[in-house]
């Protein structure tokens, strides 16, 4: 789903509705940090983070098949990525109040 694309919610469960979709370009310094998390992440060029209506997140890295990582949930647990997701979550809650 891209910017300005229409989203058909007629067949979608409420918890599966995306409410925030952020794309991050990965620079060389970022690749070095990603490699510290897992060696296979160093080839990433883009990281896509989607927050859904029920407040769960989905991380996609189009250049990498995350299923090939051993235990991908553990790879991202207790990392700077999780910290950043928590900050995004906090910021979105603040925006809801405005």
GROMACS elastic network, one bead per residue, 0.5 to 0.9 nm:
[ bonds ]
;  ai    aj funct       b0    kb
    1     4     6  0.84720   500
    1     5     6  0.61247   500
    1     6     6  0.80916   500
    1     7     6  0.77334   500
    1    21     6  0.87068   500
    2     5     6  0.53731   500
    2     6     6  0.86633   500
    2    21     6  0.88537   500
    3     6     6  0.87478   500
    8    11     6  0.72665   500
    8    12     6  0.77460   500
    9    12     6  0.50375   500
    9    13     6  0.78583   500
    9    14     6  0.82823   500
    9    17     6  0.74199   500
   10    13     6  0.84878   500
   12    15     6  0.82662   500
   12    16     6  0.64265   500
   12    17     6  0.68277   500
   13    16     6  0.54265   500
   13    17     6  0.69321   500
   14    17     6  0.54682   500
   14    52     6  0.87844   500
   14    53     6  0.66485   500
   14    54     6  0.76024   500
   15    18     6  0.82935   500
   15    52     6  0.64613   500
   15    53     6  0.51699   500
   15    55     6  0.80320   500
   15    56     6  0.84406   500
   16    52     6  0.59482   500
   16    53     6  0.65582   500
   16    54     6  0.73849   500
   16    56     6  0.89649   500
   17    51     6  0.86320   500
   17    52     6  0.54522   500
   17    53     6  0.54232   500
   17    54     6  0.81105   500
   18    21     6  0.71456   500
   18    50     6  0.65346   500
   18    51     6  0.58547   500
   18    53     6  0.60723   500
   19    50     6  0.75373   500
   19    51     6  0.58525   500
   19    52     6  0.53483   500
   19    53     6  0.58993   500
   19    55     6  0.89247   500
   20    49     6  0.80467   500
   20    50     6  0.55671   500
   20    51     6  0.50414   500
   20    52     6  0.69341   500
   20    53     6  0.87880   500
   20    92     6  0.87107   500
   21    48     6  0.71561   500
   21    49     6  0.58852   500
   21    51     6  0.65053   500
   21    52     6  0.88808   500
   22    47     6  0.82829   500
   22    48     6  0.57468   500
   22    49     6  0.52662   500
   22    50     6  0.63610   500
   22    51     6  0.86930   500
   23    46     6  0.67987   500
   23    47     6  0.57728   500
   23    49     6  0.64143   500
   23    50     6  0.86886   500
   24    45     6  0.85015   500
   24    46     6  0.56132   500
   24    47     6  0.50731   500
   24    48     6  0.62415   500
   24    49     6  0.81373   500
   25    44     6  0.88482   500
   25    45     6  0.60746   500
   25    47     6  0.66181   500
   25    48     6  0.88762   500
   26    29     6  0.81224   500
   26    30     6  0.57123   500
   26    31     6  0.66203   500
   26    44     6  0.66204   500
   26    46     6  0.54615   500
   26    47     6  0.71510   500
   27    30     6  0.51555   500
   27    31     6  0.63339   500
   27    32     6  0.89493   500
   27    45     6  0.73969   500
   28    31     6  0.50464   500
   28    32     6  0.65194   500
   28    33     6  0.89279   500
   28    42     6  0.87933   500
   29    32     6  0.52555   500
   29    33     6  0.66114   500
   29    34     6  0.87920   500
   30    33     6  0.51408   500
   30    34     6  0.60983   500
   30    35     6  0.85346   500
   30    42     6  0.82704   500
   31    35     6  0.59726   500
   31    36     6  0.86470   500
   31    41     6  0.71966   500
   31    43     6  0.70452   500
   31    44     6  0.69874   500
   31    45     6  0.83705   500
   32    35     6  0.51562   500
   32    36     6  0.66021   500
   32    42     6  0.65469   500
   33    36     6  0.51966   500
   33    37     6  0.68368   500
   33    42     6  0.80765   500
   34    37     6  0.51459   500
   34    38     6  0.63796   500
   34    39     6  0.74650   500
   34    40     6  0.84555   500
   34    41     6  0.54755   500
   34    42     6  0.56606   500
   34    43     6  0.89218   500
   34    44     6  0.83389   500
   35    40     6  0.67422   500
   35    41     6  0.54870   500
   35    43     6  0.85430   500
   36    39     6  0.66348   500
   36    41     6  0.85993   500
   36    42     6  0.85532   500
   37    40     6  0.89118   500
   37    41     6  0.75207   500
   37    75     6  0.65930   500
   37    76     6  0.76612   500
   37    79     6  0.74856   500
   38    41     6  0.56121   500
   38    42     6  0.76978   500
   38    69     6  0.83053   500
   38    75     6  0.68467   500
   39    42     6  0.59940   500
   39    43     6  0.86877   500
   40    43     6  0.66148   500
   40    44     6  0.83469   500
   40    64     6  0.77094   500
   40    69     6  0.75709   500
   41    44     6  0.56486   500
   41    61     6  0.86092   500
   41    63     6  0.89272   500
   41    64     6  0.72440   500
   42    45     6  0.85788   500
   43    63     6  0.70166   500
   43    64     6  0.75236   500
   44    47     6  0.72428   500
   44    61     6  0.65299   500
   44    62     6  0.76792   500
   44    63     6  0.55640   500
   44    64     6  0.66976   500
   45    61     6  0.78652   500
   45    62     6  0.80778   500
   45    63     6  0.67226   500
   46    60     6  0.84657   500
   46    61     6  0.60171   500
   46    62     6  0.67913   500
   46    63     6  0.73917   500
   47    59     6  0.70864   500
   47    60     6  0.59393   500
   47    62     6  0.73218   500
   47    63     6  0.88894   500
   48    58     6  0.80769   500
   48    59     6  0.57403   500
   48    60     6  0.50170   500
   48    61     6  0.62335   500
   48    62     6  0.80651   500
   49    57     6  0.68826   500
   49    58     6  0.57958   500
   49    60     6  0.64237   500
   49    61     6  0.88393   500
   49    85     6  0.84059   500
   50    56     6  0.84307   500
   50    57     6  0.55360   500
   50    58     6  0.52092   500
   50    59     6  0.65512   500
   50    60     6  0.83285   500
   51    54     6  0.83013   500
   51    55     6  0.60694   500
   51    56     6  0.59151   500
   51    58     6  0.66194   500
   51    89     6  0.82578   500
   52    55     6  0.51838   500
   52    56     6  0.55249   500
   52    57     6  0.61748   500
   52    58     6  0.81127   500
   53    56     6  0.74741   500
   54    57     6  0.89709   500
   55    89     6  0.79158   500
   57    85     6  0.81330   500
   60    63     6  0.89217   500
   60    64     6  0.84062   500
   60    65     6  0.87965   500
   60    66     6  0.78175   500
   61    64     6  0.55529   500
   61    65     6  0.74414   500
   61    66     6  0.73970   500
   62    65     6  0.72742   500
   62    66     6  0.89383   500
   64    67     6  0.86358   500
   64    68     6  0.81619   500
   64    69     6  0.89671   500
   65    68     6  0.56242   500
   65    69     6  0.75333   500
   66    69     6  0.53548   500
   66    70     6  0.85239   500
   66    71     6  0.89532   500
   66    72     6  0.63150   500
   67    70     6  0.75123   500
   67    71     6  0.80192   500
   67    72     6  0.69059   500
   68    71     6  0.86443   500
   68    72     6  0.82214   500
   69    72     6  0.55111   500
   69    75     6  0.79911   500
   70    73     6  0.87877   500
   70    74     6  0.82619   500
   70    75     6  0.78247   500
   71    74     6  0.55032   500
   71    75     6  0.65896   500
   72    76     6  0.66518   500
   72    77     6  0.87059   500
   73    76     6  0.55783   500
   73    77     6  0.61748   500
   74    78     6  0.81176   500
   75    78     6  0.83193   500
   75    79     6  0.79007   500
   76    79     6  0.57027   500
   76    80     6  0.82264   500
   76    81     6  0.65400   500
   76    82     6  0.64410   500
   77    80     6  0.87673   500
   77    81     6  0.81244   500
   77    82     6  0.62778   500
   78    81     6  0.79742   500
   78    82     6  0.61177   500
   78    83     6  0.74616   500
   79    82     6  0.53476   500
   79    83     6  0.65206   500
   79    84     6  0.87749   500
   80    84     6  0.60870   500
   80    85     6  0.85302   500
   81    84     6  0.50735   500
   81    85     6  0.61778   500
   81    86     6  0.86529   500
   82    86     6  0.62248   500
   82    87     6  0.86673   500
   83    86     6  0.51187   500
   83    87     6  0.63594   500
   83    88     6  0.87637   500
   84    88     6  0.61881   500
   84    89     6  0.85301   500
   85    89     6  0.60842   500
   85    90     6  0.85736   500
   86    90     6  0.61616   500
   86    91     6  0.86010   500
   87    90     6  0.50307   500
   87    91     6  0.61336   500
   87    92     6  0.85797   500
   88    91     6  0.50574   500
   88    92     6  0.61125   500
   88    93     6  0.86262   500
   89    92     6  0.51634   500
   89    93     6  0.62989   500
   89    94     6  0.87361   500
   90    93     6  0.51568   500
   90    94     6  0.63361   500
   90    95     6  0.87712   500
   91    94     6  0.50297   500
   91    95     6  0.62732   500
   91    96     6  0.87405   500
   92    96     6  0.62803   500
   92    97     6  0.88674   500
   93    96     6  0.50774   500
   93    97     6  0.66515   500
   94    97     6  0.52777   500
   94    98     6  0.68033   500
   95    98     6  0.52438   500
